[in-house]
Amino acid sequence: MKKSNKLNFGCGDKIKKGWINVDLSKKKGVDKSFDFEKFPYPFKDNTFDYILADNVIEHLKELRNVFNELWRISKKDAIIDIIVPYYNHVCAYNEPDHEHFFNERTFHNLVGDTGEGDKEGKGIRGKFEIVEQKLKPGKFWVWIPNKIRIALGHYISNLTIRIDVKIKVIK
């Protein structure tokens, strides 16, 4: 049987069959349990073609270090699929463990395509490319065009629920 090259990073209770499921807590279905704030992660370089981080990175303090580790364990051209709550939605603030809040510019600044990603010398610039970014509206707000919803969303909360971003690994 071939080992999976898909990582479900911070899986929680969302165990994916055929994937390597990792989380902080040990529970049924979790293949590896480790602290995502301790580096390096327990994987070899260039292991994964696809990494899903569904509502996990907002809980982590050292995002640049986390992204460097995800880059290290990813193969060339791997996709890192990230889902986070939008900063101006109630879900961003209802969890006391959230360390970071995200808007439509955060990932551009973090991965460096705006030139901001490497201010602290953490080696982020040039390692990633944003392939796709979608702001998901609340079900009552889908009728508002995206550009208008984004502009209004800075003043009216809960118009946008989350950000889904696909980032390609450059090696």
PAZAZA-399829 format. One record per residue: residue in one letter; x, y, z of N, C-alpha, C in turn; chain; residue number from 1. Coordinates in steps of 0.2 Angstrom, whole numbers, plus 5000, padded with zeros to 4 digits. Example, Ala and Ser with C-alpha at 12.3 -4.5 7.8 and 13.67 -1.06 7.14 Angstrom:
PAZAZA-399829
DRENVO res n.east n.north n.up ca.east ca.north ca.up c.east c.north c.up chain   n
DRENVO   a   5066    4972 5039    5062     4978  5039   5066    4984 5039     A   1
DRENVO   s   5064    4989 5035    5068     4995  5036   5064    5000 5039     A   2
***
This chain:
PAZAZA-399829
DRENVO res n.east n.north n.up ca.east ca.north ca.up c.east c.north c.up chain   n
DRENVO   m   5004    4994 5000    5000     5000  5000   5004    5006 5000     A   1
DRENVO   k   5003    5011 4996    5007     5017  4995   5005    5022 5001     A   2
DRENVO   k   5010    5025 5004    5009     5030  5009   5006    5036 5006     A   3
DRENVO   s   5001    5039 5010    4998     5045  5008   5003    5051 5007     A   4
DRENVO   n   5002    5055 5003    5006     5061  5002   5002    5067 5003     A   5
DRENVO   k   4996    5066 5007    4992     5072  5009   4992    5072 5016     A   6
DRENVO   l   4992    5079 5018    4993     5080  5026   4987    5084 5028     A   7
DRENVO   n   4983    5081 5033    4978     5085  5036   4980    5088 5042     A   8
DRENVO   f   4983    5094 5042    4987     5098  5047   4982    5101 5052     A   9
DRENVO   g   4982    5098 5058    4977     5101  5063   4970    5098 5062     A  10
DRENVO   c   4970    5092 5061    4963     5089  5059   4958    5089 5064     A  11
DRENVO   g   4959    5089 5070    4954     5089  5075   4950    5083 5075     A  12
DRENVO   d   4943    5084 5074    4939     5078  5073   4937    5077 5066     A  13
DRENVO   k   4940    5081 5061    4939     5080  5054   4944    5075 5051     A  14
DRENVO   i   4944    5069 5053    4948     5064  5050   4947    5062 5043     A  15
DRENVO   k   4952    5062 5039    4951     5061  5032   4955    5054 5030     A  16
DRENVO   k   4951    5049 5028    4953     5043  5026   4958    5043 5020     A  17
DRENVO   g   4964    5040 5020    4969     5040  5015   4974    5046 5016     A  18
DRENVO   w   4973    5050 5021    4977     5055  5022   4981    5054 5029     A  19
DRENVO   i   4987    5058 5030    4990     5058  5036   4987    5063 5040     A  20
DRENVO   n   4983    5061 5046    4980     5066  5050   4984    5068 5056     A  21
DRENVO   v   4986    5074 5057    4990     5076  5063   4986    5081 5067     A  22
DRENVO   d   4987    5081 5073    4984     5086  5078   4988    5086 5084     A  23
DRENVO   l   4987    5091 5088    4990     5092  5095   4988    5086 5099     A  24
DRENVO   s   4981    5085 5099    4979     5080  5104   4979    5073 5101     A  25
DRENVO   k   4980    5068 5105    4979     5061  5102   4972    5059 5103     A  26
DRENVO   k   4969    5056 5098    4963     5054  5098   4962    5049 5092     A  27
DRENVO   k   4956    5045 5092    4955     5040  5087   4956    5044 5080     A  28
DRENVO   g   4960    5040 5075    4961     5043  5069   4966    5047 5067     A  29
DRENVO   v   4969    5050 5073    4975     5054  5072   4981    5050 5071     A  30
DRENVO   d   4985    5051 5066    4991     5047  5064   4997    5049 5068     A  31
DRENVO   k   4998    5056 5069    5003     5058  5073   5001    5064 5077     A  32
DRENVO   s   5003    5065 5083    5001     5070  5088   5008    5074 5090     A  33
DRENVO   f   5008    5080 5089    5014     5084  5091   5012    5092 5091     A  34
DRENVO   d   5016    5095 5094    5015     5102  5096   5017    5106 5089     A  35
DRENVO   f   5012    5110 5086    5014     5113  5080   5018    5120 5081     A  36
DRENVO   e   5020    5121 5087    5024     5127  5089   5031    5125 5090     A  37
DRENVO   k   5032    5118 5090    5039     5115  5091   5042    5113 5084     A  38
DRENVO   f   5048    5116 5083    5051     5114  5076   5057    5110 5077     A  39
DRENVO   p   5059    5106 5072    5056     5105  5066   5050    5100 5067     A  40
DRENVO   y   5045    5099 5062    5040     5095  5063   5043    5088 5061     A  41
DRENVO   p   5039    5082 5064    5042     5075  5063   5041    5072 5056     A  42
DRENVO   f   5043    5076 5051    5042     5073  5044   5048    5075 5040     A  43
DRENVO   k   5050    5071 5035    5056     5072  5031   5054    5078 5026     A  44
DRENVO   d   5060    5081 5024    5059     5086  5019   5055    5083 5013     A  45
DRENVO   n   5052    5087 5009    5049     5086  5003   5044    5079 5003     A  46
DRENVO   t   5040    5079 5008    5036     5073  5009   5029    5074 5006     A  47
DRENVO   f   5026    5080 5006    5019     5081  5004   5017    5085 4998     A  48
DRENVO   d   5012    5082 4994    5010     5086  4988   5004    5091 4990     A  49
DRENVO   y   5001    5089 4995    4995     5093  4997   4994    5093 5005     A  50
DRENVO   i   4993    5099 5007    4992     5100  5014   4986    5104 5015     A  51
DRENVO   l   4981    5102 5020    4975     5105  5021   4976    5108 5029     A  52
DRENVO   a   4975    5114 5030    4975     5117  5036   4968    5121 5037     A  53
DRENVO   d   4964    5117 5040    4957     5119  5040   4955    5122 5047     A  54
DRENVO   n   4955    5129 5048    4954     5132  5054   4959    5130 5060     A  55
DRENVO   v   4966    5130 5058    4971     5129  5063   4976    5134 5063     A  56
DRENVO   i   4978    5137 5058    4984     5142  5058   4982    5148 5063     A  57
DRENVO   e   4976    5150 5063    4974     5156  5067   4976    5154 5075     A  58
DRENVO   h   4977    5148 5077    4978     5146  5083   4986    5146 5085     A  59
DRENVO   l   4990    5147 5080    4997     5147  5080   5001    5153 5081     A  60
DRENVO   k   5005    5154 5085    5009     5161  5087   5014    5163 5081     A  61
DRENVO   e   5018    5158 5080    5024     5160  5075   5022    5158 5068     A  62
DRENVO   l   5018    5161 5065    5016     5160  5058   5022    5159 5053     A  63
DRENVO   r   5027    5163 5053    5032     5163  5048   5036    5156 5049     A  64
DRENVO   n   5037    5154 5056    5040     5148  5057   5036    5142 5055     A  65
DRENVO   v   5030    5143 5056    5025     5137  5054   5025    5137 5046     A  66
DRENVO   f   5025    5142 5043    5025     5142  5035   5032    5139 5033     A  67
DRENVO   n   5037    5141 5036    5044     5138  5034   5044    5131 5035     A  68
DRENVO   e   5041    5128 5040    5041     5121  5041   5036    5118 5036     A  69
DRENVO   l   5030    5121 5035    5026     5118  5029   5029    5118 5023     A  70
DRENVO   w   5033    5123 5021    5037     5123  5015   5042    5117 5015     A  71
DRENVO   r   5046    5116 5021    5051     5111  5021   5048    5104 5020     A  72
DRENVO   i   5042    5103 5022    5039     5096  5022   5035    5095 5015     A  73
DRENVO   s   5035    5101 5012    5031     5100  5005   5036    5099 4999     A  74
DRENVO   k   5033    5095 4995    5037     5094  4988   5036    5101 4984     A  75
DRENVO   k   5040    5101 4979    5040     5107  4974   5033    5107 4971     A  76
DRENVO   d   5030    5113 4970    5023     5114  4967   5018    5111 4972     A  77
DRENVO   a   5019    5109 4978    5014     5107  4982   5009    5112 4983     A  78
DRENVO   i   5003    5110 4985    4997     5115  4987   4996    5115 4994     A  79
DRENVO   i   4996    5121 4997    4994     5121  5004   4987    5125 5004     A  80
DRENVO   d   4982    5122 5006    4975     5124  5006   4973    5126 5013     A  81
DRENVO   i   4972    5133 5014    4971     5135  5021   4964    5138 5021     A  82
DRENVO   i   4961    5137 5027    4954     5140  5028   4955    5143 5035     A  83
DRENVO   v   4953    5150 5035    4953     5153  5042   4947    5158 5042     A  84
DRENVO   p   4945    5160 5048    4939     5164  5049   4941    5171 5047     A  85
DRENVO   y   4937    5175 5044    4938     5182  5042   4938    5186 5048     A  86
DRENVO   y   4942    5191 5048    4943     5195  5054   4937    5198 5057     A  87
DRENVO   n   4933    5200 5053    4927     5204  5055   4920    5200 5055     A  88
DRENVO   h   4921    5193 5057    4916     5189  5058   4916    5186 5065     A  89
DRENVO   v   4910    5185 5068    4910     5183  5075   4915    5177 5076     A  90
DRENVO   c   4915    5172 5071    4919     5166  5072   4927    5168 5074     A  91
DRENVO   a   4929    5173 5071    4936     5175  5072   4937    5177 5080     A  92
DRENVO   y   4932    5179 5083    4933     5182  5090   4930    5177 5095     A  93
DRENVO   n   4926    5172 5093    4922     5168  5098   4927    5163 5101     A  94
DRENVO   e   4933    5162 5099    4937     5157  5101   4943    5160 5105     A  95
DRENVO   p   4944    5159 5111    4949     5163  5115   4956    5161 5113     A  96
DRENVO   d   4957    5155 5110    4964     5153  5108   4966    5156 5101     A  97
DRENVO   h   4962    5160 5098    4965     5163  5091   4970    5168 5093     A  98
DRENVO   e   4976    5167 5089    4981     5171  5090   4982    5177 5085     A  99
DRENVO   h   4979    5175 5079    4979     5179  5073   4972    5180 5070     A 100
DRENVO   f   4971    5186 5066    4965     5187  5063   4967    5189 5056     A 101
DRENVO   f   4963    5187 5051    4965     5187  5044   4960    5191 5040     A 102
DRENVO   n   4962    5195 5035    4958     5199  5030   4961    5197 5023     A 103
DRENVO   e   4958    5201 5018    4960     5199  5011   4967    5201 5009     A 104
DRENVO   r   4971    5204 5014    4978     5206  5012   4983    5202 5016     A 105
DRENVO   t   4981    5198 5021    4985     5195  5026   4990    5190 5023     A 106
DRENVO   f   4987    5186 5018    4991     5181  5015   4996    5184 5010     A 107
DRENVO   h   4994    5189 5007    4999     5193  5002   5005    5195 5006     A 108
DRENVO   n   5003    5198 5012    5009     5201  5016   5013    5195 5019     A 109
DRENVO   l   5010    5190 5021    5013     5184  5025   5018    5181 5020     A 110
DRENVO   v   5016    5179 5014    5020     5175  5010   5024    5179 5005     A 111
DRENVO   g   5023    5186 5006    5029     5190  5003   5028    5193 4996     A 112
DRENVO   d   5022    5192 4993    5021     5194  4986   5020    5202 4986     A 113
DRENVO   t   5019    5205 4992    5019     5212  4992   5026    5215 4995     A 114
DRENVO   g   5030    5211 4996    5037     5213  4999   5037    5214 5006     A 115
DRENVO   e   5031    5212 5010    5031     5213  5017   5033    5206 5021     A 116
DRENVO   g   5033    5201 5017    5033     5194  5021   5039    5192 5024     A 117
DRENVO   d   5045    5196 5023    5051     5194  5026   5054    5200 5030     A 118
DRENVO   k   5050    5204 5033    5052     5209  5037   5056    5207 5043     A 119
DRENVO   e   5055    5201 5046    5058     5199  5052   5064    5194 5050     A 120
DRENVO   g   5065    5193 5044    5071     5189  5042   5070    5182 5043     A 121
DRENVO   k   5063    5179 5042    5062     5172  5043   5062    5168 5037     A 122
DRENVO   g   5064    5171 5031    5065     5167  5025   5059    5165 5022     A 123
DRENVO   i   5054    5169 5022    5047     5168  5018   5047    5169 5011     A 124
DRENVO   r   5050    5175 5009    5049     5178  5003   5052    5173 4997     A 125
DRENVO   g   5048    5172 4992    5050     5168  4987   5048    5161 4987     A 126
DRENVO   k   5046    5158 4993    5044     5151  4994   5037    5149 4993     A 127
DRENVO   f   5033    5154 4992    5026     5153  4990   5023    5157 4985     A 128
DRENVO   e   5018    5155 4982    5014     5159  4977   5006    5158 4979     A 129
DRENVO   i   5003    5163 4979    4995     5163  4980   4992    5161 4974     A 130
DRENVO   v   4989    5155 4973    4986     5153  4967   4979    5155 4967     A 131
DRENVO   e   4975    5155 4973    4968     5157  4973   4967    5159 4980     A 132
DRENVO   q   4962    5164 4980    4960     5166  4987   4953    5168 4986     A 133
DRENVO   k   4948    5165 4990    4941     5167  4990   4939    5169 4997     A 134
DRENVO   l   4935    5174 4997    4932     5176  5003   4924    5174 5003     A 135
DRENVO   k   4923    5169 5008    4916     5166  5008   4911    5170 5012     A 136
DRENVO   p   4906    5172 5008    4901     5176  5012   4896    5172 5016     A 137
DRENVO   g   4893    5175 5021    4887     5172  5024   4882    5171 5020     A 138
DRENVO   k   4877    5166 5022    4872     5164  5017   4867    5169 5015     A 139
DRENVO   f   4866    5174 5020    4862     5180  5018   4865    5185 5014     A 140
DRENVO   w   4871    5185 5013    4875     5190  5009   4878    5188 5002     A 141
DRENVO   v   4876    5182 5000    4879     5180  4994   4877    5184 4988     A 142
DRENVO   w   4871    5188 4988    4869     5192  4983   4873    5199 4982     A 143
DRENVO   i   4877    5200 4987    4881     5206  4986   4887    5205 4982     A 144
DRENVO   p   4889    5209 4977    4895     5207  4973   4901    5207 4978     A 145
DRENVO   n   4906    5203 4976    4912     5202  4981   4915    5209 4982     A 146
DRENVO   k   4917    5213 4977    4920     5219  4979   4917    5224 4984     A 147
DRENVO   i   4910    5224 4983    4906     5228  4987   4906    5225 4994     A 148
DRENVO   r   4905    5218 4995    4905     5215  5001   4911    5216 5005     A 149
DRENVO   i   4917    5215 5001    4923     5216  5005   4924    5223 5007     A 150
DRENVO   a   4922    5228 5003    4922     5235  5006   4918    5236 5012     A 151
DRENVO   l   4911    5234 5011    4907     5235  5017   4909    5231 5023     A 152
DRENVO   g   4912    5225 5022    4914     5220  5027   4919    5223 5032     A 153
DRENVO   h   4922    5229 5030    4927     5232  5035   4923    5236 5040     A 154
DRENVO   y   4916    5238 5038    4912     5242  5043   4906    5238 5046     A 155
DRENVO   i   4904    5233 5042    4898     5229  5044   4901    5222 5045     A 156
DRENVO   s   4900    5219 5051    4903     5213  5053   4898    5207 5050     A 157
DRENVO   n   4901    5201 5049    4898     5195  5048   4896    5195 5040     A 158
DRENVO   l   4898    5199 5036    4896     5199  5029   4900    5193 5026     A 159
DRENVO   t   4907    5193 5028    4911     5187  5025   4913    5183 5031     A 160
DRENVO   i   4912    5176 5030    4913     5171  5035   4920    5169 5036     A 161
DRENVO   r   4923    5168 5030    4930     5165  5030   4934    5166 5024     A 162
DRENVO   i   4940    5165 5024    4945     5165  5019   4947    5158 5017     A 163
DRENVO   d   4947    5157 5011    4950     5150  5008   4955    5152 5003     A 164
DRENVO   v   4961    5150 5005    4967     5152  5001   4971    5146 4999     A 165
DRENVO   k   4973    5145 4993    4977     5140  4990   4984    5143 4989     A 166
DRENVO   i   4989    5140 4992    4996     5143  4991   5000    5137 4988     A 167
DRENVO   k   5004    5139 4983    5009     5134  4979   5016    5135 4982     A 168
DRENVO   v   5019    5130 4983    5026     5129  4986   5031    5130 4980     A 169
DRENVO   i   5035    5135 4981    5040     5136  4976   5047    5133 4978     A 170
DRENVO   k   5050    5129 4975    5056     5126  4976   5061    5126 4970     A 171
***
